[in-house]
Every structure is written in structure tokens, then in C-alpha cells.
Amino acid sequence: MGYRELLHKSEQRTISPAICVYIDANGLHELNNERGHEAGDLMLRFVAESLMEQFPKGSLCRVGDEFVVFPAPAEGQTCEDRMRSASASITAQGYSISYGIAAHESVVGLRELVREADEKMLESKRAYYAEHDRRVRK
């Protein structure tokens, strides 16, 4: 099921527990400009593979050049640990991600949960770029 369909189908449903992770690859634009879109695509594929390793039973969606994960309930209990592992694996390959996690005991629909996780990811991204040059490092 695609991302938009998943959001639409969730609109009138109560989801409990509700967890969303919003992920963006740092430096993708710069990588595409410096080394071409094939290099950027390799980066995005590696990020996706790392996320799938950590959340094999969850729903992973690509939204443009970002990712959204809705972990399975069992995966959500250790979501922060799983994201730290994914981030470490991604960093070991010379890439970087910013992410935000939103979690609630119960929500009706997923849109607000996604918005909250996206806002947290943007805070993480601003903090990353406050400390890092926008030039490609790999």
C-alpha cells in the first residue's frame, strides 16, 4: 500500500499505539549536484535498506526523497534504539540522516502523527546543518 493510500485509509481509524518516524538524508542535494543522481540514488537505497533492516515488519514509505516508517507494535517499543542503529550504519557508509519520532498511545488517523514526526525531523536537520558544512563529505 502506498503512502497516500495508507494515510487516507487511516483517517477514520483509531490506531493504538501510534508511532511514526520521519527520515531525511542529509546532503542529498549536494551529492546529486557534485556526483550525479546515480550517487544520490545509491544513498537513498542504502538508507532504505538500513531502515528495512531495523523495521522489517513495519511500513516503510518513500515520500519524495524522504522516508516515513510506521513501525509494527513490537518494533515501536525500541524505536529510538533501532533508529540509532540505522543512523550508525548509515554514518559508517559516509552518509547521514536526520529523523524525528512521534509516538502516542492512540490517534485517529495518521496525518497529525506524521506532521509531528516531520517537525521533529526538521529540528534535527537544522541542528545537523548548524554543525556541518553543506558540502558533500564522502
N, C-alpha and C positions, 0 to 999 in steps of 0.2 A: 504494500500500500504506500502511495506517495505521501509526501509531507502535507500538502494542502488537503488531500482527502482525509488524512489522519486528523488534522485539526477540525475539519468540517464534521466528521463523524463523532468527534468528542464534544461538540457544542452543547448538547443537552444531557450528557452523561456525567455522572459523578465518578471521579477517578480517585481511588484511595489505596495506598498512598500515591502521591503525585510528585514525580521528580523529573526535572529537565536539566540537561547540560547543554550549554550553547558554546561552541568552539569556533575559533577563527585562527587561521595560520598567520603568524607574524611574518612580514617581509615578502609575502607572495607577490605583490605588485612589483616590488623591486627586483625579485628573482625573475619574473616574467620579462621585465624590461632589460635586465642585464644578460640573461642566459636563454631567454626564449620561453614560449609557452609549454614546450615539452618538459623543461625543467620544473616549471610550476606544476604541471600535471603530475609529475613524479612525486613532488612534495605532497600534493593533495592525496594521492593514492597511498602514500606511506602513512599520512595522518589517519586516513580512513581505516587502513589495516590495523594500526595501533589501537584505534577506538574499538574496532570489532573484536580484537583480542581481549580487551578489557570488559566489554559488554556483549558477549556472544549471544545472549538471549534477549537483549533489548532491541529497541527500534532505532536504527541509525538512519538519519535522513541528511542528504546534501541539499543545502539551500543556497544556491549561487556558489560562492566559494567558501561558504561556512558550513558547519555541521551542527546538527541537533541530535542529541541522544535522549531517548526516553528509556531509562534502564528498567529491566524487569525487576519486580519487587525484591528478589533475593540480591540482585546486583546493587540496588539502591542503598542497601544497608552499609555498604563500604564504598560509596560513590566517590568521596573525596580521595580515598586511598587509591582507587582504580584510576582516577584522573591524574594523580601524582605519578603513578607508574607509567601511564600513557605519555605524559609530558616528559618524563625522564628518558623513555625510549625514543621519543621524537627528538629531544635535545641531543641524544647520543649520535643521531644521524646528521646533526648540524642544522636542524630546523628548530622552530619554536612555535608554541601556541599560546593563546590567551583563552581562558574559559571562565564561565560563570555557572554556578549551580543554584537552582531554585528548588526548594522542597517544601511540601505542605502535606499535612495529614490527609486532606481531602480538598478537591477542587471540582467545580462544574466547568467542564471544557478545559482545554489546554492553552488557549491563547494568552491569558494573563500570566500563566506559569512561564511560557516561552518568553514573553516580554520581560519578565523579571530576570530570567537567566541571561537574556541578551544584554540587559542593562549592567548586570554584574560582569559579563564578559567585556563590555566596553570599558568599565572601570579598570579591569585587569590589563586591557590593551593600552589604555592611557598610561598606566603605571609602567608597563614594559617600555613604551617609547619615551617616557621621561628619563629612563636609564640607558636606553640603547639608541645608537645611530640608526637611521632608516636604511643605511646601505646594506647590501647583502653581505653576509659574513661567511658563507660557505665557499 
